[in-house]
Amino acid sequence: MRNALRAPCPACKQEIEYIYQIAHIPYFSEVLIESATCPCGWRMADVFVLNEGVPSRSEMTVQGEDDLSVRVVRSSSGTIEVPELGVEITPGPASEGFITNVEGVLVRIDAVLDTAVRTAEGEELEHALALKERIALVREGRARITLIIDDPSGSSAIIRDPGDAAAEKR
């Protein structure tokens, strides 16, 4: 079910359209997806799991190109960690949930590193470039990482096989 609501943009007060849609992720849960964009540049997108549960932890070893397509659902309260990269993505006041795959998570991390590369110098620049290289190796199936999602609301998961969704949410 897709609904639209017109309301003011919180940044510039121009009236814009907010889209709300309920979707069902097979073997997982119903989610509410909301999004809006404004010509002023403000944007918002979030995913809310409609059936919250107990705190959860999902973990997987990414060791080949096939693992890049594994589904990742992160609610706005979920923390993503990749210990081998020293990366921890923690929720904050403007945190947004998303549905993607393992490669999508790596692309998000890589995009943050692109910003660091443009502004960093010395050791910080070398570190950012080394992390980008490691991510490229993982995406080529030539390096391993561990992807972990902890969520106090139980609304995030790594879903390798939709039939195993319950097993992945531990």
N, C-alpha and C positions, 0 to 999 in steps of 0.2 A: 504494500500500500504506500503510495507516494503522495505527499501533501506539500503544499506551498503556503507560505505565510508572508505577507508583506509587512515590513517593520523598518524602523530607522537603523541605519548603520551606526554602530557605537563610536566610530571614529569621526565621521563627517556629518552624520544625521540625515544623509540622503536616504530616501526610501528604497529598499532593496528586497529581493526575494530570498527567503530562508526555505531550504528544502529539507523535509523530514521524510524518511523512508524506513519502513520496517523490512528487514531481510532475515532469512533463516539460513544459518550456516549449518549444513548437514552434520548431524551427529554432535552438534555443539550446543547452539542456543539461538534464540531470536535476538537480533540486535536492532537498535535504533541508530540510523546513520543520519547525521545532520550536517548541512553545509551551506555556506553563503559566501558570495564574493561581491565586492563593491568596486566600481570604477576608480575609487580613490586609492585602491591597493590593499585595503583591509580584506582579510579572508579568514574563514573559520571552517574547520571540519572536525568532526568527532564521531566516535562510535561508543554507544552505551549498550552493554549487555543487559538484557531485560530480566534475566534470571540470575541474580547474584548468588554466589555460593560461599563456601568457606575459603580461607586463604589458600592459594595454590602456588606451586612451583613447577615449571616445565623446564626441561633441560634436554639438549641434544648435542651430539658431536657432529659437526659439519665436516665431512671428510671426502666429499666428491661432488661433482657437478650435479648429480641427481638430487642431492640434499638442498640445493639452492631453490628448488620449487616447493619445498615444504611450507605449508601455510603457517603464518604467524598472526595471531590476534593479540593486540596489546590494548588494554583499556587505559583510560587516562590515569588510573592509579597503579599501573604496572611499571616495574623497574626491569630494564633490559641490561644484562651484563655479558661481556665477552672478555673473560679473564686474560686470554692470550694477547689481546690488544690493549689491555688496561682500560677498557671502555666500560662506563656505567652510565646509562641513560635513566635519570631519575625523574619522577613526576614533580611538577611544580604547579603554581597557580594557573598557568596558561597551557598546561599539558593537554595534549589531544590524543585520543585513541586512534588506532588505525588497524586495517586489515591489509596484509601484504604477504610476502613470502620471505624466506631467509635472504635471498638476493636483495630484496627491497630494503631489508634492515641494513645490509652492507652498503647499499647505495646511499642511504640516509647518513650513515657514519662517514662515508667517503665525502659526501657533500660538506659536512662540517669540517673535515680535514682540508678541503679545498679553500675554505675561508682562512684556516690557520696558515696554510702555505702562502697565501697572499699577504698576510700580515706578520708572520713570524720571521725570526732571524736566529742565526746560530744554532745552538743545540735544539731549541724548540722546532725550528724548521727541519732539521735533520730527523727528529723524532716523527714529525708529521709525515714526512716523505717515506720513512721506513714503514709506518703504519699503512699508508696508501699502497705501498709495494706488497705488504703482507695481505691486504684485502684483495689485490689483484691476483695473487697466488691462490687464495682461497676460491675466488670466482672461477679460476682455471682448473680447480680440483687438485692443485699441487701443494696445498697446505691445509692443516686442520685447525679448527677453532671449536670452542664450546659456546653455545648460545643458551643463556639462562634467562627465564622470565619469572620474577616473583611478583605476586599480586595479592594484596591483603583482601581485595574484594572477590577473589576467585574468578575474575572475569577475563583473564588473559590465558592464552594457551599456545603451544606449538603443536600443530596437528599434522603429523607425518602421514597417516592414513586415516581418512575420515571415520572409518570403522573403529579406530583405536582412540578416538578423541578422549574418552574417559580415562584411558590408560596414560595418555600424554599429560593430562591435567593433574599431576601429583607434585 
